[in-house]
Amino acid sequence: MAKNYPLNDLNALQLKPGDRPISDGTVAGLYLFASTQEGTGKWIFRYKSPLTGTRREMGLGTFPSVPIETARKKASMARECLRRRTDPLEFRKEKGPNSAQLGRIPTFEGATRQLHGQITSGFRSQKHSDQWLKSMEEYVFPIIGKQSLDTLTPERFASCLRPIWLTTPETARRVKQRCASVIRWALAHQYISADPLSHVNALLPRQPTRRERVRHFPALSWSKVPDFIATTLRSDEDNIHHIMLELVILTACRSGEIRKMRWEDIDLEEKTFTIPASRMKARVSHRVPLTPRVSQLLEVQRNRSSLRQGLVFRSRAGTPVTDMALTNILRENRVSSDTKGRFATTHGFRSSFRDWASENGHSNDLADRTLAHSLRSVVEAAYHRTDLLEQRRNLMLQWENHCLHQTRPADAHRRDLEQKRLEQLISKATAFHQAEEIRTYVSAVVNRRSGGAFSINEDVSQWADWALRQADSIDPVDEAS
């Protein structure tokens, strides 16, 4: 054999019939064998089959018809096949005679689109799927999209992330995660043997931590919510957007859960609104107890509706009302928030409710379940499966009383005092006679309402039913006796 040095055109053209094969010197296993004419030869790639362990030779064309650089590319592709434990000759038989396709490593864009096609069915929505790919098209493909996977370096990825690394860190984090998914896909297919993203952080400045960059939704203080409802929302009670925003406040739901509310989700007899898992952020169905005012608003809307099926609130196009319709109420009325220089937001009312619950001594667990927050402890989530509907019903009734106390008549305030008195009794009730005392108290309230100046309305009836259930939980009534 000839010396192992990079072969060039001068050496190849000097090859004579009968000369020993010349090693390419660049790609291991690539040789140029002499032909019957001077200055011509045959490219041979020698290798050991990963399937059988035998030595094999694969022809890659003749010189000078196949230039040195082309032969090297073909040999490199064959060697990539070997790295992936594939026999190049068998691969060529399977894929056809076009050796240019042999072991081809896809570009980053090609690999990304292949991966996206495989995982798109697992996205929560088509919008999420589109956003995943759009971010790659905007920030990554223009820089490294046309590069082969095996040529990518940490610096090339850093160049994609650098423009957004500090300005929009959350976007940069997501783009990096999506690039990492592509790299894991490439590693699994053995297109590459190392992860170029593993050291990219060393080439970028420190990002602000999540705590440093978090921005909460501006919220109206819970103490100002009653005035907002009484002066702003009740100023136009027939306005569908005002009704929707009041429902958002009184239920502590996300705006999308109210905007996409459907009649089949509502049970006005059981006083519940069940949001299916497909429309919940945590992908777990959630029951919302309906308080008297919420039930009243839904009854009014049902009487107005001619369909009474599908969406409760519709836009003119028959689609869900946009979130901006609710946001504009707050902007047009210049509703201030707890964030200096910013108006309150629709989502911020969930924070208003949470602050009210904390400052009025309600349990964190009950408040978080009302907001449909996921349990932080996996173990607790596995064992604590009740949704505490009846306890949340009472909590939401108190929240409604707070929100509407400026719009409620005097008898509602009387009932609030009676409810607080009853809660004190329940908290101390541990024996039968105390449970019986609760029943007696409820009976006295109902009798006074029916025989006095106050009529028995839905509020009082719901309150009495709840109180009696609490008494039964302490000591059930023996119906047989």
N, C-alpha and C positions, 0 to 999 in steps of 0.2 A: 504494500500500500504506500501511497505518497504521504508526504508530511501533512500533519493536521494543522493547516492554516486556512484562513478564509479564502475560498476559491474566488478568482476574478475572471473576467472575460479573456484576458491575455493567456492565463494558464489553460483555460478551457479550449481556446482556439489552437493551442500548441499540442493538444492531445492527438496521438497517432495510433493507428491500428496496432494492437498488440501491447499497448502500454497498460500498466497496472491501473486499477480504478483510483480516482482522486477523491479524497474525502472533502466534503464541503467545508468542514471546519467551523460552521456556524450552527447548523442543526444536527444534533447527534443522529447517526444512522443514515444520513443522506450522502450518496456517492454518485460520481459521474463515471460511467463505464465507457471505454473506447469503442468506437464503431468501426465500420469497414472503410470509412473515409476520414482523412485528416481534418481536424477541426470540428468533428461531430461526435456526439456521444449519446448515451441513454441514461436517464436519471433513474436511480434505484434507491428505494428507502428500505433499509434492513432493520428488522425489529424482532422481538420475541413475543409471540402471541400470549396475551393475558388469559386466554381461554384454554389453550392446549399446552402452553409452555414450549412449543416448537419454534424454531427460527424460520422467519418468512421474509420474502422480498416482494415489494410492491412497486410496479413501474409508474413513473410520474411524467412520462413523455420523453421527447428527444431534444437535445441541444443542437443548434441554437433556436429551434422552433419554440421551445419552452425556455425562456431566459432564466438566469440564475435566481433572480429575486422571486419569480413565479414558482420555481421549484422549491425554494425555501418556504414560501407560504404554504404550499401543498404539504410539505414535510412537517411543518409546524402544526398544521391541522391534524395530520395523522398522529403526531405525538400527543396532541390534546386528547385524541380518541383513546390512546393508550393510558393516559392519566386517568381517564374515566372508566378504565377497565373494559374497553371495547376494542375488538380487533378491527383495524382500519380496512382490511380487505373485505371482511364480512359486512362491515358498515357500508362500504361502497357497493357491494352486491345488492344490499337491501335498498339503498337509496337511489341507485342508478349509476350510470357511468360518469356523470359529471363530477369529477373529483373536486371541483371548486366548492361543492357543498359539503365536502368531507369535514366533519367536526367543527362546523362553523359556530363560533361563539356569538350570540346575539348582542346587539347594541343595548345600551341601558334603556332607551325608549322602547325597543322591541320587547325586552324582558319585562318592563313595567306594564305594557299593554297586555302581554300574555298573563301576567299575574293578576291584573285587574279583572280580566275576563274570567279567571278561575274563582275569584273571591267576591265578585259583585253580588251574587245571590245571598251572601251573608250580611250585607249592609242593612241597616235599619230602614232605609228608604232610598228611593232613586236619587233624591236630592243629595244624600250623604255620599252615594256612589259617585255622582257627578263631581262633587266637591273634591273627593279624593284624587281623581284623575286631573281635574282642572288645576289643582295646586302644583302638581308635577309638571304640567304643560307650561305653567306660568313661571315657575322658579327654577326648574331643573333641566328640562329638555333643551331650552335654548343654549345651555352651557355644555352639558355632557350627554345629551340625548343621542347623538350620533356616534359616540365612542363605544368601542367594544368593552364588554364587562371586564375582561382581563387586563385592560389598560388603565382602569380607573385607580386613582390614588387619593389619599386623604386630602391633599391640597385641592384637587378638583371638586370634591364634595364641599370643602370649606368655601370655595369660590361661589358655590350656589347659595350657601346659607349666609354668608357674610353680609349681603345687603339687607337682610331682614332679621339678623341675629339679635340686635339690640332694639331696633325700631318696633318690630312686631314679634316679640319672643314666643308667644303662643303659637303663631303661624309657623315660625322657624322650628319649633319643637315638633309640630305635627308633620312638617315636610321631612324632617330628619327621621322620624319614626317610619314614614312611608318609604323612604329610601332604604332604611334598614330592612324592611319587609322584602324589598326587591333583592337586596344582597343575600338575605337568608334563602330566598328562592334560588338564587344563582349558586350558592354553596350546596344546596340540596341536590341540584342538577349537575354538580361538579364542574360548572363552567369556570369557577375560580376556587382557589385553595386557601385564601385569606380574606379577612374582612377589612376593607379599606376604611370603613366608617369607625372602627374601634378607637382610632387615635385622632379623630377629627376635632374633638373638643380642645386638644392641645394647641390647635392652630387658630382658635377663636377666643375672643375676650370673655370674661366671666359675665354670665347673664344675671339679671336680678332674680332673686328667688321668687317662688310663687307667692309667698307672703308679701314680698316687697311690691310686686306688680299687680296684685289682685285689686280689682275695682268693684266695689259692691254697687248694686242697683240703687240709685237715689230713692229714698223712701220718705213718705209723709209720716211724721211722728204719730204714734198711736193715739196720743191725746188730742190730736187735731182731726182725726178721722170723722168723729161725729159731726163736727161743724162742716167739713167738706161734703158729707152726704146731705146734710140738711139744707145747705145754701147753694151747692152746685148741682149735685145729681138730682135733687128733688125740684130744681127749678124748671125742669122739663121732663116730667115723669113718663111721657109718651115716647120719648126719644129712645130707640132701641139700643143705641150705644151706651146711654146712661144706665139703662137696665142691665146690660151686660157687665158694665164696670161695677155696679153695685153687687152683682152676683159674684164677681171675682173677689171683691172685698169680703163679703159675708161668708163665702165658702173657703177662703184662703187657697183657692185653686190657682194653677197657672192659667194665664189668659188663653192659651191654646186649648186647654181642657174645657173651658167655657165656650170658646168660639166654635169648637168642633162638637159640642154637646149634641146628642141625638135623642129623639123621643124614646127610642127603645132602651136607652140607658137609664131612664127615669121611672121610678115607681112611686107615684104620689100617695099611694095607700100606705106603703111601708116607710115612706119619707126617706128614700135613699136615691142617690145618683151614683151608679156604678160605672166607673171609667175603665174600659177594657185595657188589657196589658199593652196592646198595639199602640195606644195613644198615651201611654205613661212613659216618663223619662226613664224610670228604673225597669220598665218592661214587666211590671207586676200590676195586676188589676187592683183598683182602689175604690172603696166605698166611701161616699161623702154623705153624712147625715144632713137632711134638709130641715132647716129651721123654719119657723112660721113665715117669716118675711120672704125667704127663698121660695117656699112652696107657693106663697101668694103670687110672687112675680111669675113663676112658671105656669100657674093656673091662668093668669091673665094672658100670657103669651100663647097658651094652648087655645084659649077662646078666640084669640085673634087669628090663629093659623087655620087655614082651610085644609091643609094636608095632614097635620098631626102625625107625621112620620118623617124620618130622615132628620136633617138638621133642624135644631130648635131656632137658631138665628141664621138667616140667609142674607147674602148680599144680593144685589139686583141680578147678578149673573147666576144665582142659585148656588154659589160656592160659599165656604166659610167667610165670615167677616174678617178683614185684615186686622192685624194687631195695631196698625197705625191709627185705625178709627178710634181705638180706646186711648192711645197715647195722645192723640190730638186734643182730647178733652182736657187733659192735664196741662198741655202746652198752651192751649188757647186761653185757659183760665189762670195761667201762670201760677200753678200750684207749687209752692216752694217745697224743698226737701231737706233732709239732714246733711246733704252734701252742698257745700257752699258754691253758689254760682250755677247750680243745676236744678231743673224742675224735677218733681217726683215722677216715677215711672210706674207703669201698671204692675210689673213684677215686684216692685218695692213694697206693695201692700202685704205680701207674704212676710216680709221683714217686719212690717208694722204689727201684724198679728203675733209674730214670734216674740217681739219685744214686749207686747202687752201681756202675753202668757207668762213670760219670765218675771216681769215686774209685779204681777198679781198672784204669784205663788203657785202657778200650775206646774205640773211635773214636766221635765224636759222630754221624757219618753212620750207622753201624751201629745205634747205640742209637735214633736217630730213626726209622729204617726199621722197627725192631722195634716201636716205638710207633705206626707208621703215620702219622707226622707228614708233612704235605705239605712238599715241598722249597720253600725260600724263593725260590730263583732259578728263574725261568721257563725260562731257557736250559738250566740244569742238568737240570730236569725233562724238557725236550724230548729231551735226548741220553742221559741216564742212566736207562735204562728197566728194568734188571735189578733184581730185588727182593733179591738177595744171600741167597737162601734158605739155602744150605749154610753160609755164614758166620754167619748168624743162628742156625742150628741149634746150632752150637758155642757161640755166646754164651749161648743159652737153657739149654744143658746146664750151663754154668758157673753161671748164675744159679740153676738148680735145685739144683746141688750146694751152693751157699751156703745156700739156703733150707732145705734138708733135712739139713744136716750133723749136726744134733742127733738126727735120727731114722734115720740111715743106719748100717749095720753097718761093721765094720772094713775089709772088702774095698773098700767104696766109697771110703774115704779113701785106700787104697793106689792105687786107680785115678786119683784126683785128682792125686796126686803124679806118677804115670806120665804123665798127660795134660800136666801142666805141663812135664815133661821133653821130651815130644814136641813141644810148641809151640815150645820153644827150638830144637829141631832144625829144625823147619819154617821158622822165621824166618831161620835161617842157611843154609838149603839153596838153593844156586844152581847146582849141578852134578850130574851123573848119580850119582856115587858117594855123594853126600849123600842123594839121593832113595832110593837103594838101602839106605842106612843106616836110613832111616825104616822101610822095609819089614821089614828084619831086626829092628828093635826091636819092631815090632808083633807079628811072628811069635813072638819070644821071650816077650812078655807073654802072648799067647794060649796058647802051649804051657805056660807056667808055671801059668796059671790052670787049664788042663784036666788037668794032671798033678799039681797040688798040692792045697792045702787049699781053694782057691777054685774054684767051678764057673763054666763059661762061661754067663753069663746075658745077658739082652737089653741091659743097660747096656754090657757089655764088647763085645758084638757090634756095637752101634751105634757105639761109640767106635772100634773097629778099622776099620769100614767108612769112617768119616769120615777117619781118619788115612791110609788107603790112597788115598783120593780126592785128598787133599792131595799125596801123593807123586806120583800120576799127573799132577797139574796141573803139577808141576815137570818131570817127565820121564816120559812115557807108556811103558808096557810094550809092547814089540814082540811081539804075539801070534804073528806069523808065524814068529818065530825060536824 
